[in-house]
């Protein structure tokens, strides 16, 4: 699976499904590395959940950092992205070597059924694009899916929501305010660390949270 193929698939889904895709290109390597800060750092095996892997830009970085004892679950709502990932894990040597420890689940993270909780949740979902009630339910799902002392890592594009609020009115402005309230409520109580990724397009913050 070539990088060009990833970009083409991502752009196609951006044009068709902007609300759940949220960017024109996949996450850059610097953003992926920041999101994967805690992968492979524990002394015991890690169960890792990636929500919204898209075409696998962050998944590739997770696999690079995983140890042979670690396992990865990827939950993807978009059927086209899920199919792209399944193909990548069959054909991309960097991914196929770990395919027996990586599991692709098609659906929403809120509906995920699992036989155990996770040490890490890495989120690629564009939370600022969603209705506020969906953001609340997603963050609540993350907290329930994490083990005690587990870490959630997620990103926001810098300044995008405040800029949108300056030019939005009515229901859209209320939606953005509700999203901000949901996110800041989690960060205010639980943020462990924050990273600035200026080299990403667009620049982003990565938040690490322990519930």
Phi, psi and omega in degrees: 000118184276159176296324177299320178297322176298313181297318180297315179297319182293315180297320178301314181287329174300315182291327182273325189224064185302320187301322184258355178261305165085351179209158181279329181232157177296166179301138177288168185295323180295318178294317179300317180296319179294319178296331183264019187308324187258004178287131177078013184258353183273162177275343180249166178302143180251136167260121187242134174246127172250121179260125180072055182289342180062234180270000173100016180300316178281325178305318180299319179291322176301312182299322178299324185268343180294148173264166181301338181271352183271155177227149184234132170247133178242123182250115185231123181282328185280117183300326180293318177294319179300318178295320178299317179295315180301319177295318181298319181288345174272326193247337182273116183302326180293337179258322186296332179296336180251010188300328182288349179248008183236133188232127180258123179243124181268118181154192181265153179292332179293332182262005184296128174251128184217155180270010179189168179263175192245148174283326181224139167240124179245118188253125173254012183284137179279079189303326182290352177269346190268161168300149184302322181293329176291321178298317178299316182290326178293313180296324176294320177298318178301315183297324181283332181279342181276143170291161171305135183072006174289164185237131169261130174240124178216167185235159167224142173288135184297133168068357186293311182296314177300321179295319179295322181295331180293334184247002182259156177223169171058226187296326180291319177296319178295322178299313181297320177297319179294320177298314179300319179297317181296315182290313183293332176297321177288315183295319183299328182263333196229359185294127181268319181199160179222136179239142176259126181243087184288334186280351179287160177242107352282168178304151186219157165261144168246124181255133173248125190233137172237117184283000000 
